[in-house]
Amino acid sequence: MNKVIVLVGATSMIGQACARILAEKETLILLARNTEKLEDLKKRGNSVEAYPVDITSQQKIESILDKVLKTHGRIDAMVYKYTSQ
């Protein structure tokens, strides 16, 4: 069964590596600030959705997660990769 995975901080080096691997087999929801990198990652899989967002805003992330739940009915896993700079 295809898993719905949310990857927060998808445009960091580790986040991009995770996204490239997961995009091949899973439904992947990407959240990050860098719109250009998000769009590049979105092209790598058939079921990839990208949301540009300030990942330090809990309210904005919760809003996107609500959209994901309404669209997909579930979230099977969430990876939160964020480091302050």
Biopython code that builds the backbone (N, CA, C, O; Angstrom):
import numpy as np
from Bio.PDB.StructureBuilder import StructureBuilder

atoms = [
    (1, "MET", "N", (0.838, -1.185, 0.000)),
    (1, "MET", "CA", (0.000, 0.000, 0.000)),
    (1, "MET", "C", (0.879, 1.243, 0.000)),
    (1, "MET", "O", (1.872, 1.313, 0.724)),
    (2, "ASN", "N", (0.513, 2.201, -0.799)),
    (2, "ASN", "CA", (1.224, 3.467, -0.884)),
    (2, "ASN", "C", (1.049, 4.240, 0.423)),
    (2, "ASN", "O", (-0.077, 4.412, 0.891)),
    (3, "LYS", "N", (2.126, 4.698, 1.002)),
    (3, "LYS", "CA", (2.095, 5.455, 2.252)),
    (3, "LYS", "C", (2.038, 6.946, 1.958)),
    (3, "LYS", "O", (2.582, 7.414, 0.958)),
    (4, "VAL", "N", (1.377, 7.685, 2.833)),
    (4, "VAL", "CA", (1.349, 9.140, 2.759)),
    (4, "VAL", "C", (2.359, 9.641, 3.786)),
    (4, "VAL", "O", (2.169, 9.483, 4.992)),
    (5, "ILE", "N", (3.430, 10.245, 3.293)),
    (5, "ILE", "CA", (4.517, 10.694, 4.161)),
    (5, "ILE", "C", (4.676, 12.199, 4.031)),
    (5, "ILE", "O", (4.782, 12.730, 2.926)),
    (6, "VAL", "N", (4.693, 12.882, 5.169)),
    (6, "VAL", "CA", (4.919, 14.323, 5.206)),
    (6, "VAL", "C", (6.378, 14.546, 5.588)),
    (6, "VAL", "O", (6.850, 14.028, 6.600)),
    (7, "LEU", "N", (7.078, 15.313, 4.778)),
    (7, "LEU", "CA", (8.486, 15.624, 5.029)),
    (7, "LEU", "C", (8.613, 17.128, 5.240)),
    (7, "LEU", "O", (8.493, 17.909, 4.296)),
    (8, "VAL", "N", (8.857, 17.526, 6.484)),
    (8, "VAL", "CA", (8.995, 18.940, 6.841)),
    (8, "VAL", "C", (10.477, 19.288, 6.820)),
    (8, "VAL", "O", (11.287, 18.594, 7.434)),
    (9, "GLY", "N", (10.833, 20.347, 6.123)),
    (9, "GLY", "CA", (12.236, 20.706, 5.956)),
    (9, "GLY", "C", (12.830, 19.967, 4.771)),
    (9, "GLY", "O", (13.977, 19.522, 4.806)),
    (10, "ALA", "N", (12.034, 19.847, 3.727)),
    (10, "ALA", "CA", (12.383, 19.000, 2.585)),
    (10, "ALA", "C", (13.520, 19.531, 1.729)),
    (10, "ALA", "O", (14.069, 18.780, 0.922)),
    (11, "THR", "N", (13.895, 20.792, 1.872)),
    (11, "THR", "CA", (14.928, 21.333, 0.984)),
    (11, "THR", "C", (16.302, 21.417, 1.638)),
    (11, "THR", "O", (17.243, 21.918, 1.023)),
    (12, "SER", "N", (16.435, 20.935, 2.881)),
    (12, "SER", "CA", (17.772, 20.834, 3.469)),
    (12, "SER", "C", (18.499, 19.688, 2.766)),
    (12, "SER", "O", (17.876, 18.930, 2.023)),
    (13, "MET", "N", (19.786, 19.554, 2.987)),
    (13, "MET", "CA", (20.532, 18.473, 2.312)),
    (13, "MET", "C", (19.955, 17.108, 2.661)),
    (13, "MET", "O", (19.723, 16.287, 1.774)),
    (14, "ILE", "N", (19.725, 16.859, 3.945)),
    (14, "ILE", "CA", (19.177, 15.571, 4.367)),
    (14, "ILE", "C", (17.733, 15.435, 3.890)),
    (14, "ILE", "O", (17.318, 14.363, 3.451)),
    (15, "GLY", "N", (16.974, 16.521, 3.978)),
    (15, "GLY", "CA", (15.588, 16.501, 3.517)),
    (15, "GLY", "C", (15.476, 16.170, 2.040)),
    (15, "GLY", "O", (14.613, 15.389, 1.641)),
    (16, "GLN", "N", (16.348, 16.762, 1.223)),
    (16, "GLN", "CA", (16.333, 16.485, -0.219)),
    (16, "GLN", "C", (16.666, 15.022, -0.495)),
    (16, "GLN", "O", (16.049, 14.393, -1.355)),
    (17, "ALA", "N", (17.638, 14.484, 0.232)),
    (17, "ALA", "CA", (18.011, 13.077, 0.039)),
    (17, "ALA", "C", (16.836, 12.166, 0.389)),
    (17, "ALA", "O", (16.543, 11.220, -0.342)),
    (18, "CYS", "N", (16.170, 12.447, 1.496)),
    (18, "CYS", "CA", (14.990, 11.658, 1.881)),
    (18, "CYS", "C", (13.901, 11.765, 0.820)),
    (18, "CYS", "O", (13.294, 10.762, 0.443)),
    (19, "ALA", "N", (13.655, 12.975, 0.342)),
    (19, "ALA", "CA", (12.606, 13.192, -0.656)),
    (19, "ALA", "C", (12.892, 12.422, -1.937)),
    (19, "ALA", "O", (11.984, 11.825, -2.516)),
    (20, "ARG", "N", (14.131, 12.428, -2.381)),
    (20, "ARG", "CA", (14.481, 11.714, -3.622)),
    (20, "ARG", "C", (14.205, 10.223, -3.497)),
    (20, "ARG", "O", (13.705, 9.599, -4.433)),
    (21, "ILE", "N", (14.526, 9.660, -2.354)),
    (21, "ILE", "CA", (14.315, 8.223, -2.143)),
    (21, "ILE", "C", (12.823, 7.908, -2.017)),
    (21, "ILE", "O", (12.323, 6.984, -2.658)),
    (22, "LEU", "N", (12.125, 8.674, -1.196)),
    (22, "LEU", "CA", (10.714, 8.393, -0.928)),
    (22, "LEU", "C", (9.808, 8.694, -2.112)),
    (22, "LEU", "O", (8.779, 8.038, -2.278)),
    (23, "ALA", "N", (10.163, 9.663, -2.931)),
    (23, "ALA", "CA", (9.309, 10.068, -4.058)),
    (23, "ALA", "C", (9.119, 8.952, -5.074)),
    (23, "ALA", "O", (8.155, 8.973, -5.839)),
    (24, "GLU", "N", (10.014, 7.990, -5.092)),
    (24, "GLU", "CA", (9.924, 6.900, -6.061)),
    (24, "GLU", "C", (8.773, 5.946, -5.767)),
    (24, "GLU", "O", (8.224, 5.341, -6.688)),
    (25, "LYS", "N", (8.393, 5.800, -4.470)),
    (25, "LYS", "CA", (7.433, 4.766, -4.120)),
    (25, "LYS", "C", (6.231, 5.240, -3.318)),
    (25, "LYS", "O", (5.217, 4.544, -3.270)),
    (26, "GLU", "N", (6.316, 6.384, -2.700)),
    (26, "GLU", "CA", (5.286, 6.807, -1.769)),
    (26, "GLU", "C", (4.613, 8.101, -2.219)),
    (26, "GLU", "O", (5.130, 8.814, -3.078)),
    (27, "THR", "N", (3.459, 8.393, -1.630)),
    (27, "THR", "CA", (2.850, 9.705, -1.784)),
    (27, "THR", "C", (3.584, 10.617, -0.817)),
    (27, "THR", "O", (3.592, 10.376, 0.390)),
    (28, "LEU", "N", (4.184, 11.639, -1.336)),
    (28, "LEU", "CA", (5.066, 12.471, -0.532)),
    (28, "LEU", "C", (4.540, 13.896, -0.482)),
    (28, "LEU", "O", (4.235, 14.499, -1.511)),
    (29, "ILE", "N", (4.440, 14.418, 0.724)),
    (29, "ILE", "CA", (4.008, 15.786, 0.952)),
    (29, "ILE", "C", (5.225, 16.551, 1.463)),
    (29, "ILE", "O", (5.738, 16.249, 2.541)),
    (30, "LEU", "N", (5.687, 17.531, 0.706)),
    (30, "LEU", "CA", (6.900, 18.267, 1.051)),
    (30, "LEU", "C", (6.555, 19.652, 1.581)),
    (30, "LEU", "O", (5.755, 20.370, 0.981)),
    (31, "LEU", "N", (7.157, 20.024, 2.699)),
    (31, "LEU", "CA", (6.985, 21.347, 3.274)),
    (31, "LEU", "C", (8.362, 21.959, 3.478)),
    (31, "LEU", "O", (9.234, 21.334, 4.080)),
    (32, "ALA", "N", (8.563, 23.165, 2.985)),
    (32, "ALA", "CA", (9.835, 23.870, 3.168)),
    (32, "ALA", "C", (9.685, 25.301, 2.687)),
    (32, "ALA", "O", (8.674, 25.663, 2.084)),
    (33, "ARG", "N", (10.696, 26.110, 2.957)),
    (33, "ARG", "CA", (10.673, 27.519, 2.544)),
    (33, "ARG", "C", (11.092, 27.731, 1.096)),
    (33, "ARG", "O", (10.556, 28.610, 0.421)),
    (34, "ASN", "N", (12.035, 26.943, 0.616)),
    (34, "ASN", "CA", (12.656, 27.186, -0.682)),
    (34, "ASN", "C", (11.765, 26.675, -1.821)),
    (34, "ASN", "O", (11.763, 25.485, -2.134)),
    (35, "THR", "N", (11.022, 27.580, -2.424)),
    (35, "THR", "CA", (10.065, 27.223, -3.478)),
    (35, "THR", "C", (10.740, 26.578, -4.678)),
    (35, "THR", "O", (10.220, 25.608, -5.230)),
    (36, "GLU", "N", (11.886, 27.098, -5.089)),
    (36, "GLU", "CA", (12.592, 26.563, -6.259)),
    (36, "GLU", "C", (13.003, 25.112, -6.034)),
    (36, "GLU", "O", (12.803, 24.270, -6.910)),
    (37, "LYS", "N", (13.572, 24.815, -4.878)),
    (37, "LYS", "CA", (13.982, 23.439, -4.582)),
    (37, "LYS", "C", (12.769, 22.524, -4.434)),
    (37, "LYS", "O", (12.811, 21.360, -4.831)),
    (38, "LEU", "N", (11.690, 23.055, -3.861)),
    (38, "LEU", "CA", (10.466, 22.255, -3.750)),
    (38, "LEU", "C", (9.950, 21.843, -5.122)),
    (38, "LEU", "O", (9.577, 20.689, -5.332)),
    (39, "GLU", "N", (9.930, 22.789, -6.052)),
    (39, "GLU", "CA", (9.447, 22.485, -7.403)),
    (39, "GLU", "C", (10.340, 21.451, -8.086)),
    (39, "GLU", "O", (9.841, 20.588, -8.808)),
    (40, "ASP", "N", (11.643, 21.527, -7.869)),
    (40, "ASP", "CA", (12.563, 20.536, -8.432)),
    (40, "ASP", "C", (12.277, 19.157, -7.847)),
    (40, "ASP", "O", (12.236, 18.170, -8.582)),
    (41, "LEU", "N", (12.081, 19.081, -6.540)),
    (41, "LEU", "CA", (11.787, 17.803, -5.899)),
    (41, "LEU", "C", (10.431, 17.261, -6.348)),
    (41, "LEU", "O", (10.261, 16.049, -6.483)),
    (42, "LYS", "N", (9.488, 18.134, -6.575)),
    (42, "LYS", "CA", (8.142, 17.731, -6.999)),
    (42, "LYS", "C", (8.177, 16.981, -8.328)),
    (42, "LYS", "O", (7.358, 16.091, -8.557)),
    (43, "LYS", "N", (9.108, 17.327, -9.196)),
    (43, "LYS", "CA", (9.229, 16.694, -10.513)),
    (43, "LYS", "C", (9.768, 15.272, -10.436)),
    (43, "LYS", "O", (9.737, 14.555, -11.436)),
    (44, "ARG", "N", (10.256, 14.851, -9.288)),
    (44, "ARG", "CA", (10.926, 13.556, -9.168)),
    (44, "ARG", "C", (9.993, 12.383, -8.901)),
    (44, "ARG", "O", (10.425, 11.232, -8.940)),
    (45, "GLY", "N", (8.728, 12.656, -8.631)),
    (45, "GLY", "CA", (7.818, 11.553, -8.344)),
    (45, "GLY", "C", (6.433, 11.817, -8.882)),
    (45, "GLY", "O", (6.060, 12.962, -9.139)),
    (46, "ASN", "N", (5.671, 10.749, -9.052)),
    (46, "ASN", "CA", (4.316, 10.869, -9.580)),
    (46, "ASN", "C", (3.347, 11.439, -8.553)),
    (46, "ASN", "O", (2.406, 12.148, -8.910)),
    (47, "SER", "N", (3.569, 11.137, -7.298)),
    (47, "SER", "CA", (2.645, 11.538, -6.235)),
    (47, "SER", "C", (3.349, 12.434, -5.224)),
    (47, "SER", "O", (3.465, 12.094, -4.046)),
    (48, "VAL", "N", (3.811, 13.570, -5.696)),
    (48, "VAL", "CA", (4.523, 14.504, -4.823)),
    (48, "VAL", "C", (3.779, 15.831, -4.813)),
    (48, "VAL", "O", (3.490, 16.401, -5.865)),
    (49, "GLU", "N", (3.474, 16.312, -3.624)),
    (49, "GLU", "CA", (2.851, 17.621, -3.452)),
    (49, "GLU", "C", (3.826, 18.501, -2.687)),
    (49, "GLU", "O", (4.475, 18.040, -1.748)),
    (50, "ALA", "N", (3.932, 19.754, -3.078)),
    (50, "ALA", "CA", (4.877, 20.669, -2.435)),
    (50, "ALA", "C", (4.140, 21.886, -1.896)),
    (50, "ALA", "O", (3.315, 22.486, -2.584)),
    (51, "TYR", "N", (4.449, 22.236, -0.663)),
    (51, "TYR", "CA", (3.854, 23.399, -0.012)),
    (51, "TYR", "C", (4.962, 24.299, 0.520)),
    (51, "TYR", "O", (5.649, 23.932, 1.474)),
    (52, "PRO", "N", (5.144, 25.471, -0.080)),
    (52, "PRO", "CA", (6.111, 26.414, 0.480)),
    (52, "PRO", "C", (5.535, 27.006, 1.768)),
    (52, "PRO", "O", (4.419, 27.525, 1.773)),
    (53, "VAL", "N", (6.295, 26.925, 2.847)),
    (53, "VAL", "CA", (5.795, 27.382, 4.144)),
    (53, "VAL", "C", (6.968, 27.685, 5.072)),
    (53, "VAL", "O", (8.035, 27.080, 4.964)),
    (54, "ASP", "N", (6.756, 28.618, 5.972)),
    (54, "ASP", "CA", (7.719, 28.870, 7.041)),
    (54, "ASP", "C", (7.539, 27.743, 8.054)),
    (54, "ASP", "O", (6.559, 27.728, 8.798)),
    (55, "ILE", "N", (8.473, 26.809, 8.084)),
    (55, "ILE", "CA", (8.298, 25.618, 8.918)),
    (55, "ILE", "C", (8.468, 25.896, 10.408)),
    (55, "ILE", "O", (8.305, 24.990, 11.226)),
    (56, "THR", "N", (8.792, 27.131, 10.770)),
    (56, "THR", "CA", (8.833, 27.477, 12.191)),
    (56, "THR", "C", (7.453, 27.901, 12.696)),
    (56, "THR", "O", (7.280, 28.147, 13.889)),
    (57, "SER", "N", (6.479, 27.987, 11.804)),
    (57, "SER", "CA", (5.122, 28.392, 12.177)),
    (57, "SER", "C", (4.244, 27.159, 12.380)),
    (57, "SER", "O", (3.803, 26.534, 11.415)),
    (58, "GLN", "N", (4.000, 26.822, 13.626)),
    (58, "GLN", "CA", (3.184, 25.652, 13.935)),
    (58, "GLN", "C", (1.782, 25.793, 13.348)),
    (58, "GLN", "O", (1.220, 24.817, 12.852)),
    (59, "GLN", "N", (1.217, 26.982, 13.397)),
    (59, "GLN", "CA", (-0.126, 27.210, 12.878)),
    (59, "GLN", "C", (-0.195, 26.930, 11.375)),
    (59, "GLN", "O", (-1.152, 26.315, 10.903)),
    (60, "LYS", "N", (0.810, 27.375, 10.626)),
    (60, "LYS", "CA", (0.815, 27.146, 9.178)),
    (60, "LYS", "C", (0.981, 25.665, 8.851)),
    (60, "LYS", "O", (0.337, 25.146, 7.939)),
    (61, "ILE", "N", (1.846, 24.992, 9.600)),
    (61, "ILE", "CA", (2.039, 23.557, 9.370)),
    (61, "ILE", "C", (0.752, 22.801, 9.685)),
    (61, "ILE", "O", (0.352, 21.920, 8.923)),
    (62, "GLU", "N", (0.103, 23.133, 10.792)),
    (62, "GLU", "CA", (-1.153, 22.465, 11.145)),
    (62, "GLU", "C", (-2.215, 22.673, 10.073)),
    (62, "GLU", "O", (-2.990, 21.761, 9.785)),
    (63, "SER", "N", (-2.258, 23.856, 9.484)),
    (63, "SER", "CA", (-3.214, 24.137, 8.414)),
    (63, "SER", "C", (-2.962, 23.238, 7.205)),
    (63, "SER", "O", (-3.903, 22.706, 6.616)),
    (64, "ILE", "N", (-1.702, 23.072, 6.839)),
    (64, "ILE", "CA", (-1.361, 22.200, 5.709)),
    (64, "ILE", "C", (-1.667, 20.746, 6.050)),
    (64, "ILE", "O", (-2.178, 20.010, 5.206)),
    (65, "LEU", "N", (-1.363, 20.324, 7.274)),
    (65, "LEU", "CA", (-1.657, 18.946, 7.671)),
    (65, "LEU", "C", (-3.159, 18.674, 7.614)),
    (65, "LEU", "O", (-3.573, 17.578, 7.236)),
    (66, "ASP", "N", (-3.973, 19.652, 7.984)),
    (66, "ASP", "CA", (-5.430, 19.500, 7.855)),
    (66, "ASP", "C", (-5.823, 19.273, 6.399)),
    (66, "ASP", "O", (-6.671, 18.428, 6.111)),
    (67, "LYS", "N", (-5.210, 20.026, 5.476)),
    (67, "LYS", "CA", (-5.487, 19.849, 4.044)),
    (67, "LYS", "C", (-5.091, 18.450, 3.582)),
    (67, "LYS", "O", (-5.820, 17.805, 2.829)),
    (68, "VAL", "N", (-3.928, 17.987, 4.041)),
    (68, "VAL", "CA", (-3.447, 16.654, 3.664)),
    (68, "VAL", "C", (-4.428, 15.592, 4.156)),
    (68, "VAL", "O", (-4.774, 14.673, 3.413)),
    (69, "LEU", "N", (-4.872, 15.717, 5.392)),
    (69, "LEU", "CA", (-5.821, 14.741, 5.940)),
    (69, "LEU", "C", (-7.142, 14.750, 5.180)),
    (69, "LEU", "O", (-7.728, 13.692, 4.951)),
    (70, "LYS", "N", (-7.612, 15.912, 4.791)),
    (70, "LYS", "CA", (-8.858, 15.991, 4.025)),
    (70, "LYS", "C", (-8.698, 15.370, 2.637)),
    (70, "LYS", "O", (-9.616, 14.729, 2.126)),
    (71, "THR", "N", (-7.526, 15.565, 2.035)),
    (71, "THR", "CA", (-7.279, 15.049, 0.688)),
    (71, "THR", "C", (-6.998, 13.554, 0.683)),
    (71, "THR", "O", (-7.554, 12.821, -0.135)),
    (72, "HIS", "N", (-6.135, 13.094, 1.592)),
    (72, "HIS", "CA", (-5.654, 11.709, 1.563)),
    (72, "HIS", "C", (-6.294, 10.811, 2.624)),
    (72, "HIS", "O", (-6.206, 9.586, 2.539)),
    (73, "GLY", "N", (-6.930, 11.415, 3.612)),
    (73, "GLY", "CA", (-7.596, 10.623, 4.642)),
    (73, "GLY", "C", (-6.691, 10.109, 5.740)),
    (73, "GLY", "O", (-7.171, 9.542, 6.722)),
    (74, "ARG", "N", (-5.398, 10.295, 5.591)),
    (74, "ARG", "CA", (-4.460, 9.792, 6.605)),
    (74, "ARG", "C", (-3.071, 10.367, 6.364)),
    (74, "ARG", "O", (-2.767, 10.881, 5.288)),
    (75, "ILE", "N", (-2.247, 10.267, 7.384)),
    (75, "ILE", "CA", (-0.807, 10.518, 7.279)),
    (75, "ILE", "C", (-0.151, 9.314, 7.934)),
    (75, "ILE", "O", (-0.364, 9.063, 9.120)),
    (76, "ASP", "N", (0.647, 8.566, 7.176)),
    (76, "ASP", "CA", (1.272, 7.358, 7.706)),
    (76, "ASP", "C", (2.570, 7.644, 8.451)),
    (76, "ASP", "O", (2.930, 6.926, 9.383)),
    (77, "ALA", "N", (3.261, 8.681, 8.042)),
    (77, "ALA", "CA", (4.527, 9.025, 8.709)),
    (77, "ALA", "C", (4.814, 10.501, 8.487)),
    (77, "ALA", "O", (4.391, 11.103, 7.500)),
    (78, "MET", "N", (5.547, 11.062, 9.441)),
    (78, "MET", "CA", (5.955, 12.461, 9.313)),
    (78, "MET", "C", (7.410, 12.559, 9.739)),
    (78, "MET", "O", (7.788, 12.121, 10.825)),
    (79, "VAL", "N", (8.213, 13.139, 8.866)),
    (79, "VAL", "CA", (9.635, 13.354, 9.147)),
    (79, "VAL", "C", (9.826, 14.853, 9.284)),
    (79, "VAL", "O", (9.503, 15.612, 8.370)),
    (80, "TYR", "N", (10.349, 15.281, 10.422)),
    (80, "TYR", "CA", (10.539, 16.711, 10.682)),
    (80, "TYR", "C", (12.033, 16.970, 10.735)),
    (80, "TYR", "O", (12.689, 16.687, 11.736)),
    (81, "LYS", "N", (12.561, 17.511, 9.651)),
    (81, "LYS", "CA", (14.001, 17.784, 9.547)),
    (81, "LYS", "C", (14.194, 19.289, 9.488)),
    (81, "LYS", "O", (14.071, 19.900, 8.426)),
    (82, "TYR", "N", (14.493, 19.877, 10.628)),
    (82, "TYR", "CA", (14.693, 21.328, 10.680)),
    (82, "TYR", "C", (15.879, 21.640, 11.578)),
    (82, "TYR", "O", (15.994, 21.106, 12.681)),
    (83, "THR", "N", (16.745, 22.496, 11.104)),
    (83, "THR", "CA", (17.826, 23.023, 11.934)),
    (83, "THR", "C", (17.844, 24.527, 11.764)),
    (83, "THR", "O", (17.689, 25.037, 10.654)),
    (84, "SER", "N", (18.032, 25.230, 12.854)),
    (84, "SER", "CA", (18.090, 26.690, 12.748)),
    (84, "SER", "C", (19.440, 27.095, 12.194)),
    (84, "SER", "O", (20.438, 26.397, 12.374)),
    (85, "GLN", "N", (19.458, 28.224, 11.522)),
    (85, "GLN", "CA", (20.704, 28.664, 10.896)),
    (85, "GLN", "C", (21.231, 29.898, 11.559)),
    (85, "GLN", "O", (22.277, 30.413, 11.163)),
]
sb = StructureBuilder()
sb.init_structure("model")
sb.init_model(0)
sb.init_chain("A")
sb.init_seg("    ")
for serial, (resi, resn, name, xyz) in enumerate(atoms, 1):
    if name == "N":
        sb.init_residue(resn, " ", resi, " ")
    sb.init_atom(name, np.array(xyz, "f"), 0.0, 1.0, " ", f" {name:<3s}", serial, name[0])
structure = sb.get_structure()
